[in-house]
Amino acid sequence: MLIYFDFDECVVYYNKQELGLKIFIYLKGRAKMIIKRAGKNELQEILDLQYLAYQSEAKLFNNSNIPPLRQTLAEVESEYEKGIVLKALDENNTIIGSVRAYYENGTVYIGKLMVHPQKQGQGIGTQLLVAMENEYPNQRYELFTSTKSKKNIELYEKSGYKIFSEKQITDELTFVYLEKLNF
């Protein structure tokens, strides 16, 4: 089954296959990208991307000891077993983005949305978010980020997420929690 969508910035083709949802995205004027479920054997590559992508967050806090930079492969494997990990591949089959989510008590918790620093600002993060929502249709979605992560908050709000809570973690760190109801 092939479903065609045409957005302002991209053309999206959804194709359900035996190995899971595969999404072909052709960013207008840019290279082809494929989003699909990651395999367990790709988690180290995704973790390496995470270490690279979260450097910008570490700079916001002048702290290279933030949790995404300390996460282990065993922890990522545990997240993989609990939910879904998606990957975005470029035309060379290189992982350039990823996102994770799991469902619990009526809510889909989305986390670790990341895009390679050289590929940011091209709509990849937005399309990963849409793809994850399509994995769990018609749900309540929740995610969080730091109040200092203005670009992340802007991306989430443009995607229909609304701030519903803030939680101060330390004097320098406050998390903002966002939700989207898609019933």
QUIJO-V281952 format. One record per residue. N is the residue number from 1. RES is the residue in one small letter. SS is DSSP state (H for helix, E for strand, L for the rest). PHI is phi in degrees with one decimal (NA if undefined). OMEGA is omega in whole degrees, 0 to 359 (* if undefined). Layout:
BEGIN
N:RES:SS:PHI:OMEGA ; N:RES:SS:PHI:OMEGA
END
This chain:
BEGIN
1:m:L:NA:182 ; 2:l:E:-121.2:178 ; 3:i:E:-116.1:185 ; 4:y:E:-110.5:175 ; 5:f:E:-126.2:175 ; 6:d:E:-124.6:178 ; 7:f:L:-103.7:179 ; 8:d:L:-59.4:187 ; 9:e:L:-101.6:185 ; 10:c:E:-156.5:172 ; 11:v:E:-115.1:185 ; 12:v:E:-119.9:175 ; 13:y:E:-120.7:177 ; 14:y:E:-101.3:182 ; 15:n:E:-141.2:177 ; 16:k:E:-78.2:178 ; 17:q:E:-129.0:181 ; 18:e:L:-59.0:182 ; 19:l:L:-84.7:179 ; 20:g:E:119.8:181 ; 21:l:E:-65.8:177 ; 22:k:E:-123.2:182 ; 23:i:E:-120.6:178 ; 24:f:E:-100.1:181 ; 25:i:E:-122.8:177 ; 26:y:E:-111.9:178 ; 27:l:E:-72.1:183 ; 28:k:L:-56.5:179 ; 29:g:L:77.2:181 ; 30:r:L:-131.6:183 ; 31:a:L:-73.2:177 ; 32:k:E:-68.0:176 ; 33:m:E:-134.9:177 ; 34:i:E:-120.6:173 ; 35:i:E:-114.0:176 ; 36:k:E:-155.9:180 ; 37:r:E:-66.2:177 ; 38:a:L:-82.5:173 ; 39:g:L:-92.9:181 ; 40:k:H:-58.9:181 ; 41:n:H:-71.1:181 ; 42:e:H:-103.1:186 ; 43:l:H:-66.5:177 ; 44:q:H:-64.8:178 ; 45:e:H:-64.2:177 ; 46:i:H:-67.2:177 ; 47:l:H:-64.0:176 ; 48:d:H:-61.2:176 ; 49:l:H:-62.9:178 ; 50:q:H:-58.1:179 ; 51:y:H:-59.2:179 ; 52:l:H:-74.3:185 ; 53:a:H:-67.6:183 ; 54:y:L:-87.4:175 ; 55:q:H:-61.9:180 ; 56:s:H:-65.9:176 ; 57:e:H:-67.5:179 ; 58:a:H:-61.2:179 ; 59:k:H:-65.6:178 ; 60:l:H:-58.7:183 ; 61:f:H:-106.3:184 ; 62:n:L:51.3:185 ; 63:n:L:-150.0:180 ; 64:s:L:-86.9:182 ; 65:n:L:-106.7:179 ; 66:i:L:-73.2:185 ; 67:p:H:-52.1:180 ; 68:p:H:-63.1:178 ; 69:l:H:-89.0:177 ; 70:r:H:-107.5:184 ; 71:q:L:-63.2:181 ; 72:t:L:-100.4:176 ; 73:l:H:-61.1:179 ; 74:a:H:-60.5:178 ; 75:e:H:-68.7:177 ; 76:v:H:-66.2:177 ; 77:e:H:-61.0:177 ; 78:s:H:-64.2:177 ; 79:e:H:-64.3:178 ; 80:y:H:-61.4:181 ; 81:e:H:-68.2:184 ; 82:k:H:-82.4:186 ; 83:g:L:-153.0:183 ; 84:i:E:-125.1:173 ; 85:v:E:-120.3:176 ; 86:l:E:-104.9:177 ; 87:k:E:-130.9:172 ; 88:a:E:-109.4:181 ; 89:l:E:-113.0:175 ; 90:d:L:-86.5:183 ; 91:e:L:-65.0:177 ; 92:n:L:-99.5:183 ; 93:n:L:62.5:175 ; 94:t:L:-92.0:178 ; 95:i:E:-71.9:181 ; 96:i:E:-115.8:179 ; 97:g:E:-166.9:180 ; 98:s:E:-162.3:174 ; 99:v:E:-153.4:180 ; 100:r:E:-126.9:176 ; 101:a:E:-159.4:173 ; 102:y:E:-148.1:181 ; 103:y:E:-105.8:178 ; 104:e:E:-156.3:174 ; 105:n:L:50.5:175 ; 106:g:L:82.7:182 ; 107:t:E:-132.5:172 ; 108:v:E:-96.9:180 ; 109:y:E:-95.5:183 ; 110:i:E:-104.3:180 ; 111:g:E:-152.9:177 ; 112:k:E:51.8:172 ; 113:l:E:-77.2:185 ; 114:m:E:-142.8:176 ; 115:v:E:-137.0:178 ; 116:h:L:-52.6:183 ; 117:p:H:-52.8:180 ; 118:q:H:-76.2:182 ; 119:k:H:-110.4:182 ; 120:q:L:-68.6:179 ; 121:g:L:82.1:181 ; 122:q:L:-112.9:179 ; 123:g:L:88.5:183 ; 124:i:H:-67.3:179 ; 125:g:H:-61.0:178 ; 126:t:H:-60.5:181 ; 127:q:H:-69.8:174 ; 128:l:H:-63.7:179 ; 129:l:H:-63.7:177 ; 130:v:H:-61.3:180 ; 131:a:H:-62.3:179 ; 132:m:H:-67.7:177 ; 133:e:H:-61.0:178 ; 134:n:H:-70.1:175 ; 135:e:H:-69.8:180 ; 136:y:L:-125.9:185 ; 137:p:L:-69.5:172 ; 138:n:L:55.6:182 ; 139:q:L:-131.0:167 ; 140:r:E:-95.4:181 ; 141:y:E:-112.9:179 ; 142:e:E:-137.5:175 ; 143:l:E:-151.4:178 ; 144:f:E:-144.5:177 ; 145:t:E:-155.9:177 ; 146:s:E:-78.1:176 ; 147:t:L:-63.9:178 ; 148:k:L:-79.5:183 ; 149:s:L:-87.8:186 ; 150:k:H:-59.8:180 ; 151:k:H:-64.7:179 ; 152:n:H:-65.2:180 ; 153:i:H:-60.6:179 ; 154:e:H:-61.9:178 ; 155:l:H:-59.9:182 ; 156:y:H:-65.8:180 ; 157:e:H:-66.4:176 ; 158:k:H:-63.8:180 ; 159:s:L:-90.0:176 ; 160:g:L:97.9:179 ; 161:y:L:-84.4:180 ; 162:k:E:-122.7:176 ; 163:i:E:-69.1:178 ; 164:f:E:-125.0:181 ; 165:s:E:-164.0:171 ; 166:e:E:-130.9:180 ; 167:k:E:-138.7:178 ; 168:q:E:-79.8:182 ; 169:i:L:-96.4:175 ; 170:t:L:-138.7:177 ; 171:d:L:-59.0:184 ; 172:e:L:-103.1:186 ; 173:l:L:-125.8:173 ; 174:t:E:-127.3:176 ; 175:f:E:-94.0:172 ; 176:v:E:-110.7:181 ; 177:y:E:-105.4:182 ; 178:l:E:-123.6:178 ; 179:e:E:-135.7:175 ; 180:k:E:-140.5:178 ; 181:l:E:-100.6:185 ; 182:n:L:-132.8:183 ; 183:f:L:-100.3:*
END
